């Protein structure tokens, strides 16, 4: 993985902590909108970490493949991810 490993790990651990908190909120029968707000906050962190991973992939793997004349496969792979993100 080309991304900043420490940053990715920190963000994922934060998201994991938030998910644990959401589970507690559900178990405690907390207010729905409060639970929803925490789910959206967790989703934002996961999107941030995914952007970090994709950015590093483009700067590393995709760039290298293009410079080596083999970029089409990496670009197609990246477009599949873009398609999934746009759904």
C-alpha positions as CSV (number, residue, x, y, z in Angstrom):
1,X,0.0,0.0,0.0
2,X,1.4,3.4,-1.0
3,X,-0.7,5.5,1.4
4,X,0.6,6.9,4.6
5,X,0.1,3.8,6.8
6,X,0.0,5.6,10.1
7,X,-2.6,8.1,8.9
8,X,-4.8,5.3,7.4
9,X,-4.5,3.2,10.6
10,X,-5.4,6.2,12.8
11,X,-8.4,7.0,10.8
12,X,-9.6,3.4,10.7
13,X,-9.1,3.0,14.4
14,X,-11.2,6.2,14.9
15,X,-13.9,4.8,12.7
16,X,-13.8,1.5,14.6
17,X,-14.3,3.4,17.9
18,X,-17.2,5.3,16.4
19,X,-18.8,2.1,15.3
20,X,-18.4,0.7,18.8
21,X,-20.1,3.9,20.1
22,X,-22.9,3.5,17.6
23,X,-23.5,-0.1,18.7
24,X,-23.7,1.1,22.3
25,X,-26.2,3.8,21.3
26,X,-28.4,1.2,19.6
27,X,-28.2,-1.1,22.6
28,X,-29.2,1.9,24.8
29,X,-32.1,2.7,22.6
30,X,-30.8,6.2,22.0
31,X,-32.5,8.8,19.8
32,X,-32.6,7.8,16.1
33,X,-31.3,11.1,14.8
34,X,-28.3,11.0,17.2
35,X,-27.5,7.5,15.9
36,X,-27.8,8.7,12.4
37,X,-25.5,11.6,13.0
38,X,-22.8,9.3,14.3
39,X,-23.3,7.0,11.3
40,X,-22.7,9.9,9.0
41,X,-19.6,11.0,10.9
42,X,-18.2,7.5,10.6
43,X,-19.1,7.4,6.9
44,X,-17.1,10.7,6.5
45,X,-14.0,9.2,8.1
46,X,-14.2,6.1,5.9
47,X,-14.6,8.2,2.8
48,X,-11.6,10.2,3.9
49,X,-9.4,7.1,4.3
50,X,-10.6,5.8,1.0
51,X,-9.6,9.0,-0.7
52,X,-6.2,8.8,0.9
53,X,-5.7,5.2,-0.4
54,X,-6.9,6.1,-3.9
55,X,-4.8,9.3,-4.0
56,X,-1.7,7.3,-3.0
57,X,-2.6,4.6,-5.6
58,X,-2.8,7.2,-8.3
59,X,0.5,8.9,-7.3
60,X,2.3,5.6,-7.0
61,X,0.9,2.6,-8.9
62,X,-1.0,4.4,-11.7
63,X,1.8,6.9,-12.3
64,X,4.4,4.1,-12.5
65,X,2.3,2.1,-14.8
66,X,1.8,5.0,-17.1
67,X,5.5,5.8,-17.2
68,X,6.2,2.2,-18.0
69,X,3.7,2.3,-20.9
70,X,1.3,0.0,-19.1
71,X,-1.2,2.5,-17.8
72,X,-4.4,1.4,-19.5
73,X,-5.1,-1.5,-17.1
74,X,-4.5,0.7,-14.0
75,X,-6.7,3.5,-15.4
76,X,-9.5,1.0,-16.1
77,X,-9.1,-0.4,-12.6
78,X,-9.3,3.2,-11.2
79,X,-12.4,3.9,-13.4
80,X,-14.2,0.9,-11.8
81,X,-13.6,2.5,-8.4
82,X,-14.8,5.9,-9.7
83,X,-18.0,4.2,-11.0
84,X,-18.7,2.6,-7.7
85,X,-18.1,5.8,-5.8
86,X,-20.6,7.7,-8.1
87,X,-23.5,5.3,-7.3
